[in-house]
């Protein structure tokens, strides 16, 4: 079926034109697989939405429009004139239905329902998120594919929001969509624990076979790689990176951080196997109230734990406290206490020859710029590109928030501020706008 120059299916554009030509005030149409959502601007300032679903879809409905069930949503009782408008739309859509496909796949919008590419990708693949950042004057795009919620650990401060399980076909479809819409993007396979998927290796290979993807990162706890043959299952490709969680090197503390028992030796062996197979490895510790005082010792112990192997680089993350993780804020530690511990850990890493990625190199899991020394701010030009509605000023309804005093800070356009649960717990007094 043909499409317009911007990729919108011709049938969807034509449907919008016909409805508008009939003087029906439809402002936008969103087609998601076999469903249609119509935004309608009624009289008296009242807007409402029509939802058309396949006839065999579950749930109640208002009327049939050809082969589709039609329901509507509005704020309050419909104005009498808008009730007549609704009846007219039911009639017209019923007559047009035979000309509309039931087998449309993907997400397309027209009018005010036209979505930005990042919104389209997430709507089509609900397990995928886009993170944009800048490195100097260069823009980077990273696609985080949370391919499974299943995990072999139960970290109480887990940063993963609740998300669906992706099918193998979903993952392959996402790879194709990324290549088309975001060529040059970075792809991160995460979870849960992505290596638990029976199709994990096939999906990594599929990503590496697409030159439009600049690099492929696997976020893992490395436990499943304690079997040497698994670490050798994939080629030591320069585009393949393993981002491995290691929150402690004291076994009892590791168990507390991961909610497990007896997995520490397997995690260490998994890291050794990945390094021995020639893979690029970055170790990551999420700093929490459990382990932040241990971080300098963690760095100091790595050369002995990984003796005989090339040392990996290291990364520090802070808690993000996503929605649906009600326990996570209990493990927050004040940044004014955390920052000195992180800086001490960086010094210890230098003493033992381990490279540490800059403390402000994460898009969303970094300590605020104003709470680290100037040398750490200057160590990286990597900064998040703030999405609309992602952060604000003393607004706890958003995932991140900043102090009103931050409005005049030179970094405010590239700073998320504090996770809202952090600000609610500790306030804004630690922030030092500059």
N, C-alpha and C positions, 0 to 999 in steps of 0.2 A: 504494500500500500504506500502511495507516495506521501511525502512530507514536505512542509514548507522549508525555505532556506535555513530557518533556525532550528529545524529538526522536529517541530511540532507536527503530529500526524494531520494530514489534510482533512480527514473526517471530523477531527476535533475542532479545527479552525472553522470548517463549514458549519458545524452544529452551532457554534457560537455566533457566527454571522446570521444564520437563519433565525435564531431566537431573538437576536437584537433587531433584525429586520422586521420581525413580527411585533416589535415594540414591547417585548417582554424584558424587563430590566435586570437581565442576568449580567453580573459584572465579571464573573470568572467561572471557569470549569476546570476541575482537576480530575484526570483519569488515572486511576490506580488499578492496574490489571483489569479485571472485568467490572469495576465499580466507577461510578461518576458522582462527583460532589459539585453542586451548583450554588454559587453565592448570588443572592437576589437582593436588590435594593428596593424595598417596598416603600409605600407612602408613609407619611407621619414620622419619618426618621427611623422606621423599623426595618431592620435587615433580617433575613432568615436564610437557612441553608437547606437545600434539597439533597437527599442522599438516595441514589439509585443503586441497588444491589442485584446480583443475579437472582432469578426466581427461586432457586433452591437454597438461597442463603438463610441462615437461622434468624429468628427475631421477629418482632412485630413490625407492621408496616401500615401506612396510611391508605395507599391505593396501589393498584397495578398500573404500570405504564408500559404496555406491550409485554415483553418478556421479563421485565424488571420490577422488583418491589420498590416502591417509593415511600420514603418517610421524610419528615421535615423537622428542623429544630429552630426555635425562635425564643427570644427573651420575652416571656409573658404571652398573653393571649393575642392572637393575630388580629390586627385592625380589620374591620369589615371589608375594606377595599382590598386588603392583602389576602383575605380569604378567597375573594373572587380571582385575584391574580394567581393564587395557588391552584385553583380549579382549572384555570386556563393553561397553566404550565403542565398539569397532569394530562390534559387533553392533547396538547401539542406534542409533548414528549412521547405519549403513547403512539401517535401517528408516525413519529420519526424513528421510533425504536428499531424497526426492521432494517433501517439503513445504518445502524450503529453496530460495530463489531462487539461480540461477546468474548472474543479471544485476544483482546489487546493485552499486552504484557509490558510492564514497566510503569513509569510515572511520568505523565506529561501534563502541562498546564497551559491555559490560555487566559487572556485578560488579567484580572487581578490575582488569579490563582497561579500565574506563572511563577515557578519557584526558582530560586538561585541554585546553581549546580550542587552546592554543598547540601542544601535542603533536599533536593531531588535524590541525591545519593543515599542520604540517611533514610528517607521515606521508602525508597525501594529496597534498601538493605538495612533494616533497623539495628543490626548488630555492628554497623560501621559508623565511625565518627571521623570528621575531618578536623585537623588542627593546622592552622596557618601560623607561620612565624617569619621573622626577618633575620637575616644574618648580614649585617652591614646594609648594603643596598639591594641585597638579593632576597627574594621571597621563596620560602620553602613550604611545601605541602606534604603533610603526613596523614596517611589513612590508617586509623586504628581499627582493625577488624577483630572484634571480640567474638571469636568463632565458637566458643563454648563457655557456659557458666560452670561446668564441672571442673573440680580441682581436687588434687590429692593433699592439699593443705588448707588450713582454716585460719589464715592470718586475721586477727580481730580488727585490724586497721585497713583491710583490703580496700584498694582504690577503685575496684571495678564496680560500676553501677549495675543493678540488675539488668539483664539483657537476654534475648532469646538465643537458642542454639541455631547455628547456621547449618544448612545442608551442604553437602559437597558441591551440588549444583549452584547453590547460592554463592559460595566462595568463588567458584570459577566465573560466575556472572559478575561478581564484584570486580575481579581482576580485569575482565574485559571492559567494564564501565570506567574503571580508573584509567586504563590505557587510553580510552577515547576522550574522557573529560578532563583528566588531570595528568597528561603525559609528563614524565619527569618526577612524579610524586614518589615519596617513600612509602613503603608498605610495612606495617607492623602486624604480625599475627600474635594475638594475645588471648586472654580468656578472663577467668579461669586459667586452666593449664592446657595450652593448645596441643601439647605433645600427647595428650590422652586420646585425641581423635584418631580413629583407625585410618583416616585419610590424610593425616598430618603431612607425611613425607610427600605424598602426591601433590598436595597444595603448595608446599614450599617449592617443589620442582616446577610446578606450573607458574608460580610467580617469577622464578628465576628465568624461565623461558621467554618472558615478556620484556624485551629491551626497553620498553617505555617506562618501566618501573626502575627507578634509579638505584634503590637498594631494598633488601628484604631483611627485616629484623624479626627475630623470634623472642618473645618475652616468656621466660620459663624459670622454674626453680631448679632445673637440671637433674632432678631425682630420677626421671626415666632414662637419662643418659648414663646412669651408673652401669648400664650394660654397654660395654665398649662397642658392640656391633651397631648400636643405634647411633652413636656419635659418628660412625664411619658411613652411615647410610646416605649422607648428603655430601656433595663435593665441597672442598674447602674453597668456596667461591669468594672472590673479593667483595662481591655485592651482598654476601650473606653475613649477618651479624647475630650473635646471641647475647641478649640482655638478661643476665641471670641474677635473680634475687638471692642475696646472702646477707641476712639481717644481723647475724652474729656468728662468731667462731668459738664461742663457749657453748657446748652442746645443750646444757640445760636452758640457757637463754635462747638459743635457736628454737628449741621446742616451744618455749613460751611465745615467741614471736610468730611461729607458724602454726600453733595449735596442734602439733603432732608429737609423736614420740618415736625416736629411733631413726629419723630420716637424715640427720646431719651427716653421718658417714656417706650415705648414698649421694647427697648433694655435693659433697666435696669430691667424691669419685666421679660424679657426672661432670663437674667442672674440669677435673683433670683429663677426663676422656675427650671432652670438647677441645681443650687446648692441645692435647696430644694428637688429635686428628687434624690439627692445623687451622681450626676455625678461629674467627675473630670473636673475642669474648669481652664484654664489659660487665663487671659485677656491679650490682646496685643494692644499696641498703636504704630502706625506708626508715628515716629517723623518727623515733617515737619515744614516749616516756619510758618504755621498756629498755631501750638499747642506746640512747644517745650518749650516755657516759662511757659506754663500752667502745664507741667507734674508733678512738685512737688505737686501742689495743687490737681491734679487728684488723686495721690496716697493718699494724706491726706484725701480726701473726701470719699474714698471707705468704711471705716468701718460704716459710717452713712448710706450711700446708701444701704448697704447690711446688715444692723443690724439684729441680730437674726439668722444669717446664718454663716456657716464656710467660712472664707475668702479664696478666690482663690489666686493662685500665679499670678505673673505679668511678662510680657515680653515686651521688647522694640525692635522695628524693625526700620531700616532706609530705605529710599527710594531706590528702585532698578532701576527705570526708564527703564522699558523694551521697546523693539522695539514696535512701534505701539501706544505708549502712549505719544504723543508729548507734552501734557500739563504738564506731571509729573515733568520735570526738573524745572519748574517755582516755585515749592514748596520746592526746596532744601534749606538747611541752612548749612552754613559752619560748618564742623565738629569741628573746634576749638571753636565755640560757642555752638554747640550741646553737646559736651562731658561734659562740666561743668554742663549743665542742667540735663543731664542724671544722673550724679553722685550725684547731689543734690536730684533728685527724689529717688534714691536708699536710701539715708540717711533718707528722709522723710518716705519712706516705712518701714524702720527699726523702726522708732519711733512709728508707728501705728500698727506694728506687721504683715506686709505683706511681704511674701517672694518674692524676685525678682530674676528671672533667670539671670545668668551672662550676662553682656553686650556683650560678644563675643561668645554667645552660638548658634547663628544662623549660618547656612552654608553660606547664601548669603545676609542676611539682617542685618549684624552687622557692626558697625563702625570699621575701621581698627585697628588692635592690637596696633600699635604704638601711637594711639591717645587716649588711655585710660591708666589710671594708672596701675602700675605693679600689684597692688592687684586685679584689675579686670581681668588682663590677666591670673593671676594664679588661679582665681576662677573657670575657666573651661578649660578642656583639649580638648573640642570639637572644631575640626578644619575641614574646608572643604577639600575634596580631589579634586584637580583641574583637570578638564577635559581638554583634548587637545584642544587648540584654544580658551579656555574660557577667559584667561587673558594674557597680555603681558606687554611689557615695552614701554610706550609712543606711543602706537598703538591704535588710536581712532576707528579703524575698528572693534575692539573686544568689547564685552559688558562691560568688566572690563579692567582696565589698571593701571600700576604702573609706578613710576618714574624710570629712569635709575639708580638713586642712590639706589633703592631698591634691586638691584641685589646682593649686599653684605649683605643684612639684614638676620639675622638668621631665620626670620619667613617667608621669601619670598616663600618657597615651600608650605606653608599652608595659603597664604594670597592672596585674589582676588584683593586687592588694592581698587581702586575707580571705581564706575560706570563711564563709559566713558563720559556721559553727565555732570557729576559732575566735572571731570577733565577738560573738555573743558570750563566749566564755571568759575571754581575757580583755576585751575592749580594744580601743585603738591607740592607747597611750604609748605603745612601743614604737609606733611609726615615726620616722624622722624625715619628713619631706625635705627635698633639697633642690 
